[in-house]
Amino acid sequence: MAMPIRKYCNSLFIMKLPKYFNKNDRRQLFSEADLKLDRFQRQRVFKKDELGVTGKNTILKKLECVQTSTDAKSNVYSLIDLIHIAENKEDLHILKRVTQLICKSDINTIENFSFGASLLRLYYYLGLPIEAYEMYKDPACHEFLSDNTCHRILMDMLYCHKYYNETLDVFRGLKNFNIDCVTLALASCYHINTEESFLKAHSIVKNNKEEHVFSRRALLFYSMLCIRQNKPDQALQILTLVKENNLSKNIKLMALAKSGQGRQIMEVLETIKDLSENVEMPLLCRIYSDTMTDLEQVLKEKLRPKEFANFCFLQEDLSDRAVLSRQTVSNLLERIIPGNIEYWRRGGKQKVIRDFSSVSAEAT
């Protein structure tokens, strides 16, 4: 007998999971395009071709002779070239020394002095998060690396290498609210998973929810942290602010399981079963493996034997409908957030409307 199409497609998808969901892999939260790392890597190729074989040695010799802030400011463009061709710690040592000399002067007097983000992209490219963090903490360079873009790149770099406490430390130095930096901070609190990190996350949400908008991923990280810290009611409250999708549905089920609400769980599962009958949208509803594990444990304790038997029949029915998935909430929380640049590449950049009269006329 031929395998049903939905179950066959589902099995093909599951076969690919190990490639995309490896827990041991370092995973950045934002895409290379959104952090402009891909553009930086292309620029490195162009700069190496432009400078030729001896270009790097020429620049290094010139920068080795720099001893004062005045000399450093006059060699800013050589420094920028070195950012795009540096390859080892010796190059970085010269780069850091000259940058520190420049930062000792008034950086606002230097024309086009905005290469802090490019410098951090170099550290990201070379895989040196601690060296980048030490440069950020250097009092001489702190102001130079103080804008939102620098914080975003550095926090994502540290998060990618699992330096969660350092990620939060960089977040404390953020001067203005940034939605991506808040997402990285709440994600770090989720991974640290202590009472102190929960209080930090709670403070971030409480102090900013009235004036600013949070990303959906940020609120999902915070909800999962609440569940881990045995505060499911708070997680359910936060989930009311999130536009519903498969991931938020699973986290809601986890929160209901944590609070022991067996009857409510059965109602949600029945709703998911009804939605799964839509054959045109087979992946509209998915229940992930770690969610189902939590549900089984709770329902076995909270429901009567006859009610639990009904749950087992329902679970089998959901499996036949390809609703159950081997993916996990914890892995899907770590998916890369594409960002606007990625959406523009897929669907094209949105048209800028300059004549609003035509829009109002069409609306009427």
DAURGI-V357645 format. One record per pair of residues at least 24 apart in sequence whose C-alpha atoms are under 10 Angstrom apart, sorted by sequence separation. I is the first residue (numbers start at 1). J is the second residue. D is the distance in Angstrom with one decimal. If there is no record, write none. Layout:
I J D
I J D
//
This chain:
95 119 9.1
130 154 9.8
133 157 9.4
146 170 9.7
150 174 9.7
151 175 9.7
156 180 9.2
164 188 5.0
165 189 8.3
198 222 8.3
201 225 8.6
202 226 9.2
218 242 9.9
224 248 9.9
227 251 8.7
231 255 8.3
232 256 7.0
56 81 8.6
57 82 10.0
72 97 9.5
73 98 8.9
116 141 9.3
120 145 8.7
129 154 7.6
132 157 8.9
133 158 8.0
148 173 9.9
155 180 9.5
156 181 8.3
159 184 7.3
163 188 8.4
164 189 7.5
201 226 9.5
216 241 8.6
217 242 9.0
223 248 9.2
227 252 9.7
230 255 9.0
232 257 8.5
233 258 9.0
55 81 9.6
56 82 7.2
60 86 9.7
72 98 6.0
73 99 9.2
76 102 8.3
119 145 9.3
129 155 9.2
132 158 9.0
147 173 9.7
148 174 6.9
152 178 8.3
155 181 7.1
158 184 9.8
159 185 9.0
162 188 8.5
164 190 9.3
165 191 9.7
182 208 9.6
216 242 6.0
228 254 10.0
232 258 6.1
233 259 7.3
55 82 9.6
71 98 9.1
72 99 7.7
75 102 9.5
92 119 9.8
116 143 9.9
117 144 9.5
129 156 9.6
130 157 9.3
146 173 7.6
147 174 7.6
148 175 7.8
151 178 9.2
152 179 9.6
153 180 9.9
154 181 9.7
164 191 7.3
165 192 7.7
198 225 6.8
214 241 9.6
215 242 8.8
216 243 7.4
220 247 8.3
224 251 6.9
227 254 7.6
228 255 9.4
231 258 8.3
232 259 5.9
66 94 9.6
72 100 9.1
73 101 8.3
74 102 9.5
116 144 6.4
117 145 7.5
129 157 6.0
130 158 7.7
146 174 7.2
147 175 7.7
148 176 7.2
152 180 6.8
153 181 9.1
156 184 6.9
159 187 8.5
164 192 6.8
190 218 9.9
197 225 8.9
198 226 7.3
214 242 9.5
216 244 9.5
220 248 6.9
223 251 7.5
224 252 9.4
227 255 6.0
230 258 7.2
231 259 8.3
232 260 9.6
56 85 7.1
69 98 8.2
72 101 6.3
73 102 5.9
115 144 8.9
116 145 5.6
117 146 9.8
120 149 9.8
121 150 9.0
124 153 8.0
128 157 8.6
129 158 5.6
146 175 7.6
147 176 8.4
148 177 8.3
149 178 9.1
151 180 9.6
152 181 5.6
155 184 6.8
156 185 9.6
159 188 7.1
162 191 8.7
163 192 9.8
168 197 9.4
219 248 9.6
223 252 8.8
226 255 8.7
227 256 9.5
230 259 8.4
266 295 9.6
51 81 8.9
55 85 9.5
56 86 8.3
60 90 10.0
64 94 6.9
67 97 9.2
68 98 8.7
69 99 9.2
71 101 8.8
72 102 5.6
73 103 9.3
92 122 9.4
114 144 8.4
115 145 9.2
116 146 8.8
117 147 8.7
120 150 7.0
123 153 9.9
124 154 7.9
127 157 8.2
128 158 9.1
129 159 9.2
146 176 9.9
148 178 6.8
151 181 7.2
152 182 9.4
155 185 8.2
158 188 9.8
162 192 9.8
187 217 8.6
190 220 9.8
191 221 9.1
195 225 9.8
198 228 9.5
217 247 9.7
221 251 9.8
224 254 8.6
227 257 9.6
228 258 9.0
265 295 7.9
60 91 7.7
63 94 7.1
64 95 9.5
66 97 9.2
67 98 8.1
69 100 8.6
70 101 8.4
71 102 8.7
72 103 9.4
92 123 8.9
113 144 9.1
114 145 9.4
116 147 8.8
117 148 9.5
118 149 9.9
119 150 9.1
120 151 9.4
123 154 8.9
127 158 9.8
129 160 9.0
130 161 9.4
142 173 9.2
148 179 10.0
149 180 9.8
177 208 8.4
183 214 7.6
186 217 9.2
187 218 6.9
190 221 6.1
193 224 9.7
194 225 9.0
195 226 10.0
198 229 7.4
217 248 9.5
220 251 7.8
224 255 8.3
227 258 6.9
287 318 8.9
63 95 8.2
66 98 7.1
69 101 4.8
70 102 7.8
73 105 8.6
83 115 8.9
117 149 6.4
118 150 8.7
121 153 7.1
124 156 9.1
125 157 9.5
129 161 7.3
137 169 9.7
148 180 9.4
149 181 9.3
152 184 8.3
159 191 9.8
165 197 9.3
168 200 9.2
182 214 7.7
183 215 6.8
186 218 6.0
187 219 9.4
189 221 8.4
190 222 6.7
193 225 6.6
197 229 9.9
216 248 9.1
220 252 9.8
223 255 8.4
227 259 9.1
286 318 9.3
287 319 9.6
292 324 8.2
48 81 9.1
61 94 10.0
64 97 9.3
65 98 10.0
68 101 6.4
69 102 5.3
72 105 9.6
80 113 9.8
114 147 9.9
116 149 8.9
117 150 5.0
120 153 6.8
121 154 8.4
124 157 6.1
127 160 9.8
128 161 9.3
129 162 9.9
130 163 8.7
133 166 7.8
137 170 8.7
148 181 8.1
155 188 9.6
179 212 8.3
182 215 8.5
183 216 8.8
184 217 9.5
185 218 8.5
186 219 8.1
187 220 9.0
188 221 8.9
189 222 8.0
190 223 9.0
191 224 9.9
192 225 9.3
193 226 9.3
195 228 10.0
205 238 9.8
262 295 8.5
265 298 9.8
266 299 9.0
285 318 9.9
291 324 9.8
292 325 9.4
47 81 7.2
48 82 9.8
51 85 9.3
60 94 7.7
63 97 9.3
64 98 8.6
67 101 7.9
68 102 8.4
69 103 8.0
70 104 10.0
73 107 8.9
76 110 8.7
80 114 9.8
84 118 8.3
116 150 6.7
117 151 8.7
120 154 6.6
123 157 8.6
124 158 9.1
127 161 8.6
129 163 8.5
133 167 9.1
136 170 8.3
177 211 9.9
178 212 9.2
179 213 7.3
180 214 8.7
183 217 6.8
184 218 7.6
186 220 9.2
187 221 5.6
188 222 9.9
190 224 7.1
191 225 8.2
194 228 9.0
195 229 7.1
253 287 9.2
257 291 8.9
265 299 8.5
291 325 9.8
292 326 9.9
47 82 9.2
56 91 9.7
60 95 9.1
63 98 7.2
66 101 8.9
69 104 6.8
70 105 8.2
76 111 9.5
77 112 9.7
80 115 7.1
83 118 7.2
84 119 8.6
87 122 8.9
100 135 9.2
104 139 9.8
105 140 9.6
115 150 9.7
117 152 9.3
118 153 9.6
177 212 7.9
178 213 9.6
179 214 6.1
180 215 7.7
183 218 4.4
186 221 6.2
187 222 7.5
190 225 5.0
193 228 7.2
194 229 7.5
250 285 9.7
257 292 9.9
260 295 9.4
287 322 9.4
288 323 8.6
289 324 7.1
290 325 9.5
47 83 9.8
48 84 7.9
68 104 9.5
69 105 6.3
73 109 9.6
74 110 9.3
76 112 9.5
77 113 9.7
79 115 9.4
80 116 9.8
83 119 6.1
86 122 7.9
87 123 9.9
99 135 9.9
103 139 9.5
104 140 6.3
107 143 9.2
108 144 9.9
117 153 7.3
121 157 9.0
124 160 9.7
130 166 8.9
133 169 9.7
137 173 9.8
177 213 9.9
178 214 9.3
179 215 6.6
182 218 7.1
183 219 8.1
185 221 9.7
186 222 6.1
189 225 7.5
190 226 8.7
193 229 7.4
249 285 8.7
250 286 8.1
251 287 9.9
254 290 8.8
255 291 9.8
258 294 8.1
262 298 7.2
263 299 8.8
286 322 8.0
287 323 6.0
288 324 6.1
289 325 6.0
290 326 8.4
291 327 9.7
292 328 9.7
44 81 9.0
47 84 6.6
48 85 6.4
68 105 9.8
69 106 9.7
73 110 7.2
76 113 8.2
82 119 9.7
83 120 9.4
84 121 9.6
85 122 9.1
86 123 9.7
89 126 9.5
103 140 6.0
104 141 8.3
107 144 7.7
117 154 8.9
120 157 8.9
129 166 9.8
133 170 8.2
136 173 9.9
180 217 9.7
181 218 9.6
182 219 9.9
183 220 9.6
184 221 9.4
185 222 9.9
186 223 9.9
187 224 9.7
246 283 9.1
249 286 8.7
250 287 6.3
251 288 9.8
254 291 6.0
257 294 6.6
258 295 8.9
261 298 8.5
262 299 5.7
285 322 9.2
286 323 4.8
287 324 4.9
288 325 4.9
289 326 5.1
290 327 8.0
291 328 7.5
44 82 9.6
46 84 9.0
47 85 7.1
73 111 9.7
80 118 8.4
83 121 9.0
84 122 7.3
87 125 9.5
88 126 8.0
100 138 8.9
102 140 9.1
103 141 6.0
180 218 8.5
183 221 8.1
187 225 8.9
190 228 8.5
246 284 7.6
247 285 9.6
249 287 8.3
250 288 7.0
253 291 7.0
254 292 8.6
256 294 9.8
257 295 5.8
260 298 6.4
261 299 8.6
262 300 9.2
283 321 10.0
285 323 6.2
286 324 5.8
287 325 5.9
288 326 6.0
289 327 6.1
290 328 5.5
291 329 7.3
44 83 8.5
45 84 8.3
46 85 9.8
76 115 9.6
80 119 8.4
83 122 6.5
87 126 7.4
89 128 9.5
92 131 9.5
96 135 7.8
100 139 9.4
101 140 8.4
102 141 9.1
103 142 8.9
179 218 8.6
183 222 9.2
186 225 8.7
190 229 9.7
245 284 8.6
246 285 6.1
247 286 8.4
250 289 9.8
252 291 9.5
253 292 8.8
254 293 9.5
255 294 9.7
256 295 8.8
257 296 9.0
259 298 9.1
260 299 8.0
262 301 9.0
263 302 8.8
282 321 8.4
283 322 8.2
284 323 8.7
285 324 8.8
286 325 6.4
287 326 8.7
288 327 5.4
289 328 5.6
290 329 6.8
291 330 10.0
44 84 4.8
45 85 8.3
73 113 9.7
79 119 9.9
83 123 9.5
86 126 9.1
100 140 6.0
101 141 9.4
103 143 8.2
245 285 8.4
246 286 6.0
247 287 8.6
250 290 9.1
251 291 7.6
254 294 6.6
255 295 10.0
257 297 8.5
258 298 7.7
262 302 6.0
263 303 8.1
282 322 7.8
283 323 7.4
285 325 10.0
286 326 9.8
287 327 8.6
288 328 5.2
289 329 8.1
290 330 8.3
43 84 6.9
44 85 6.0
99 140 9.0
100 141 6.2
103 144 6.8
245 286 9.5
246 287 7.5
247 288 8.6
250 291 6.1
253 294 8.7
254 295 7.2
257 298 5.9
260 301 8.9
261 302 8.0
262 303 6.6
266 307 9.5
270 311 9.8
273 314 8.2
282 323 8.1
286 327 9.4
287 328 8.8
288 329 6.5
42 84 9.5
43 85 9.3
44 86 9.1
89 131 9.6
99 141 7.7
102 144 9.6
246 288 9.0
249 291 9.8
250 292 8.8
253 295 7.6
256 298 9.4
257 299 7.9
260 302 7.0
261 303 9.8
266 308 9.9
269 311 9.0
273 315 9.5
276 318 8.2
279 321 9.5
287 329 9.2
288 330 9.8
40 83 9.9
41 84 8.2
260 303 10.0
40 84 7.7
41 85 9.9
100 144 9.5
254 298 9.8
263 307 9.6
266 310 9.4
270 314 8.0
273 317 8.1
274 318 10.0
277 321 7.9
288 332 9.6
96 141 9.3
99 144 9.2
257 302 9.7
262 307 9.9
266 311 7.4
269 314 8.0
273 318 6.4
276 321 6.9
262 308 9.8
265 311 9.9
269 315 8.7
272 318 8.5
276 322 8.5
276 323 7.1
266 314 9.1
270 318 9.5
273 321 8.3
269 318 8.8
273 323 8.2
272 323 8.5
254 329 9.8
40 118 7.4
44 122 9.6
250 328 9.4
251 329 7.5
250 329 7.3
251 330 10.0
41 121 9.1
36 117 9.7
37 118 8.9
40 121 7.2
41 122 8.9
247 328 9.4
248 329 9.2
35 117 9.5
36 118 9.2
40 122 8.1
247 329 6.7
37 120 10.0
38 121 9.8
246 329 9.6
247 330 9.8
37 121 6.4
41 125 7.9
36 121 8.3
37 122 8.7
40 125 8.8
247 332 7.6
35 121 8.4
247 333 8.0
37 124 8.2
38 125 9.7
37 125 7.6
224 329 9.3
224 330 8.9
221 330 9.5
224 333 9.4
221 333 7.3
220 333 7.8
221 334 9.5
35 149 8.6
35 150 10.0
218 333 9.6
37 153 9.3
217 333 7.3
35 152 8.1
36 153 9.4
217 334 9.2
35 153 6.5
217 335 9.7
34 153 9.8
217 337 8.5
35 156 8.9
30 152 9.4
30 153 9.2
31 156 9.8
29 155 9.8
30 156 7.1
28 155 9.8
29 156 6.5
30 157 9.8
28 156 6.1
29 157 9.1
27 156 9.3
28 157 7.1
27 157 9.5
28 158 8.9
29 159 7.8
30 160 9.5
26 157 10.0
28 159 6.8
29 160 7.2
27 159 8.1
28 160 4.5
26 159 8.8
27 160 5.1
28 161 8.2
26 160 5.5
27 161 7.8
28 162 9.6
25 160 9.2
26 161 6.0
27 162 8.9
25 161 9.4
26 162 7.7
187 333 8.9
187 334 8.8
30 180 8.6
29 180 9.4
29 183 9.0
30 184 9.3
29 184 7.6
28 184 9.9
180 337 9.7
29 187 9.1
180 339 9.7
10 282 9.3
6 279 8.5
9 282 9.7
10 283 8.9
7 282 9.6
6 282 6.8
5 282 9.9
6 283 9.0
34 337 8.7
35 338 10.0
29 333 9.3
30 334 9.7
31 335 9.7
32 336 9.4
34 338 6.9
35 339 9.1
29 334 6.5
30 335 8.6
31 336 5.9
33 338 8.0
34 339 5.7
36 341 9.3
21 327 8.3
28 334 8.1
29 335 6.7
30 336 5.2
31 337 6.2
32 338 8.7
33 339 8.2
34 340 7.2
35 341 9.5
21 328 9.2
23 330 9.5
27 334 7.2
28 335 8.4
29 336 4.7
30 337 4.9
31 338 5.4
32 339 9.8
33 340 9.3
34 341 5.9
23 331 7.5
27 335 8.1
28 336 6.6
29 337 6.0
30 338 6.3
31 339 7.2
33 341 6.6
34 342 7.1
17 326 8.4
18 327 9.9
22 331 8.4
27 336 7.7
28 337 8.9
29 338 8.8
30 339 7.2
32 341 9.9
33 342 6.7
17 327 7.6
21 331 6.4
31 341 9.2
32 342 9.5
11 322 9.1
14 325 7.8
15 326 9.9
20 331 9.4
21 332 8.3
23 334 9.7
31 342 8.1
7 319 8.9
10 322 6.6
13 325 9.6
14 326 6.8
33 345 9.8
7 320 7.5
9 322 9.1
10 323 9.0
13 326 9.8
14 327 7.9
21 334 9.1
6 320 9.2
7 321 7.4
8 322 9.1
10 324 9.4
11 325 9.4
21 335 8.8
6 321 7.5
7 322 5.6
10 325 8.1
11 326 9.7
20 335 9.3
4 320 9.3
6 322 6.5
7 323 9.3
10 326 9.8
4 321 9.4
5 322 9.9
6 323 9.6
4 322 9.7
//
